Amino acid sequence: MLNYKINSDEIDKIGNFTKEEKDFRLKNLDYFNDIGFPNKKSEDWKFSDLKAIVSKNFSKLDIQLSKSKKQKVDFIKDFEHNYIVVVNGELTISDFKYEEKSNITLKSFTNDNYSNKKEKNPLINLNHALSDKGFFLEIKENYKFKKILVIYYLFTKDLDENILNSKNRIKIGKNSELHLLDYFVNDSKKNFFNNVHEDIILENSAIFKNIYLQNSKSSGYFHKYSKNKLLTGSHYTSFIFPAGLKFNKLDLEFNLEGERSECNLQSASFLDGKEHQEIKTRINHLSPNCKSHQKVKNVLNAESKGVYQGKIFVKDVAQKTDAYQLSKAILLSESSEFDSKPELEIYADDVKCSHGSTSGNLDKDSIYYLMTRGLNQLESKQLLVNAFLNEIADTIKSNSIRNFIKTKMETQLLNGYKKH
């Protein structure tokens, strides 16, 4: 595996496929084998040399994994919620006890899209070739969820140099609304790689609010490609709190295809140790009168590395576009690194687009001021970092969910400071 060539026999081990699907998988396996894991020669990976990272941290990558055993779930008790449990990428159990179940479809994912497109990202090709798990969730028209849905992504302790490939699709019907928390819990103390392909479709006037959160630090190496389609009048809001993984790349694409669609993406993370995290976004304004707003905040400690690549594309017909993008980073250590690459590509003339990026150290005057009020230097730094990151969490409307998120973030910060 470490020569990045995967034998086609691995596809036969996954299952029996129609000729059309098998050809699709084989073709994508060939694409992946031609390139292997991407390296910094690729513009999209110039700050995250995955080939070097995998070579350094894995002696092998096992594709096969025995079927997941029933896993004990430590359910969140801080607020009422519906749930889905996904173990090592595989849909296991669910409970929509607060909802009208006739308006919800949930099943294991089966692929029906055999596109001939050659993807730029070889990890998408790898997923197309080898994905054997995942789910499809559909919310029918005119239905608003009464309680948040939590998807528990559990990773078992027997994971050890495995690579998991899964596909998930979520479709939210016309005039419907879903609030979702993606909650990651990892019991494995060993390295493993999780490669996810996600499709999200918002029909006309649909509303989707999503929160992405790690329960705790882990030895996971994560990659997710997420393709999001927004139709007329739909609203997508995403809060990303992804700290805690050894490697994490979120490759997020939003296609604003319908007029008056809106996308709001905010992220806050504290990186420590040798953690490496990249958020890459591409927001395509393809229709008039659409809005997008991005704010990404990182605090970097020790030898951690943070990356933000954000592109806003505005098609010639997308007049009255309103697009905003801001990246901010605080570096607590001389050994930490933050790379930012904001881009605008605009073909319409009646638009309002802006982007900005700043990075630096904590303000010494602010630290001094807090110390004159009785705090020591460490407490002063913690207070300033908390305030910097909590600006994102503070925009979550639900008190119980907001407090749950902030407690998790503060615990991560405290643990990070204690080590140094």
Sequence and secondary structure as in RCSB ss.txt:
>XXXX:A:sequence
MLNYKINSDEIDKIGNFTKEEKDFRLKNLDYFNDIGFPNKKSEDWKFSDLKAIVSKNFSKLDIQLSKSKKQKVDF
IKDFEHNYIVVVNGELTISDFKYEEKSNITLKSFTNDNYSNKKEKNPLINLNHALSDKGFFLEIKENYKFKKILV
IYYLFTKDLDENILNSKNRIKIGKNSELHLLDYFVNDSKKNFFNNVHEDIILENSAIFKNIYLQNSKSSGYFHKY
SKNKLLTGSHYTSFIFPAGLKFNKLDLEFNLEGERSECNLQSASFLDGKEHQEIKTRINHLSPNCKSHQKVKNVL
NAESKGVYQGKIFVKDVAQKTDAYQLSKAILLSESSEFDSKPELEIYADDVKCSHGSTSGNLDKDSIYYLMTRGL
NQLESKQLLVNAFLNEIADTIKSNSIRNFIKTKMETQLLNGYKKH
>XXXX:A:secstr
 TTS   THHHHHH    HHHHHHHHHHHHHHHHH S  TTSGGGTT  HHHHHHHH S  B             
  SS  EEEEEETTEEEEEE TTS GGGEEEEE           SSHHHHHHHHH  EEEEEEE TT B SS EE
EEEEE TT SSBEEEEEEEEEE TT EEEEEEEEEE   S EEEEEEEEEEE TT EEEEEEEESS   EEEEEE
EEEEE TT EEEEEEE TT SEEEEEEEEEE STT EEEEEEEEEE TT EEEEEEEEEE STT EEEEEEEEEE
 TT EEEEEEEEEE TT TTEEEEEEEEEEE STT EEEEEEEEEE  SSEEEEEEEEEE   HHHHHHHHHTT 
 HHHHHHHHHHHHHHHHHTT   HHHHHHHHHHHHHHHHHHHHH 
